[in-house]
């Protein structure tokens, strides 16, 4: 006989399975352990489960990702090259703090690279890629009233990776992707601590406008809407500067007595 506890768990398991299938449809799973480690650490970075400025060890990342030493070590090397993590000899790793001034400087680079991506992606999109973009857009529209920040980030990341793929320029994954991760983390902090649901809804609106322009093949409008999203990012940075506790930008600001700023 099925217990009451087992029966009550089944709807949650079914819902979770449906969510995982939906997420896999927009963001196909990675094919190797190093890529999986990179993806999981990047998610922890963006969602600030790795606190900005915190120190940690490779073993901590192994525990957090559930993956072994070799793939985590290789992923850390890439993340360090992308400036998301800082390798400190004999002192482990340090999560890059949120540097608002650096974020402002990077918006100019992000703006130009996004213009390039949308221009080349529109020119090179194939049928399957267009179908995936339509799926991402429909899901974002349907979930907009109740979407969470974590759910949005899944779709946002899928959109970014699809555009990079459609641009047919592999160099962009190693250059634009870390820029996106830094910007997405700052946006995560703004929405989770300052602007709330209104900020998230505005972000969703900007992304839907870009997706619509890309699907319609309108390069001029896609670039213009992309520029608007970058400007919105600057608004977010200004809000953070006015309102946020500096310890959320860099955990070391909140330490007293020389305590170690462990991320876990």
Secondary structure, DSSP 8 states (H G I E B T S, - for coil): ---HHHHHHHHHHHHHHHHHHHHHHHS---SSHHHHHHHHHHHHHHTTSS-TT-EE-HHHHHHHHT--HHHHHHHHHHHHHTTSEEEETTTEEEE----HHHHHHHHHHHHHHHHHHHHHHHHH--HHHHHHHHHHHHHHHHHTTT--HHHHHHHHHHHHHHHHHHHT-THHHHHHHHHHHHHHHHHHHHIIIIIHHHHHHHHHHHHHHHHHHHHTT-HHHHHHHHHHHHHHHHHHHHHHHHH--HHHH-GGGG--TT---B--
